[in-house]
């Protein structure tokens, strides 16, 4: 069993874009089947967030950092 940190792009209760972070526990088989995303989406729903949900696990979170750089929200290290 492994604990994974999943970022979930979604809408909050006010309808604004949000990206909460959830930690889910999954087996290797569950990870292969994408169940870590299902678990993160379920936690997002329980927390009051609204669909659509787009999940990012550790292998995909670089896309979030790249977008933040492109938007000027972060600076590249020297």
Secondary structure by P-SEA (a helix, b strand, c coil): cbbbbbbbbccccccccbbbbbbbbbcaaaaaacaaaaaaaaaaaaacccccbbbbccccaaaaaaaaaaaccccccc
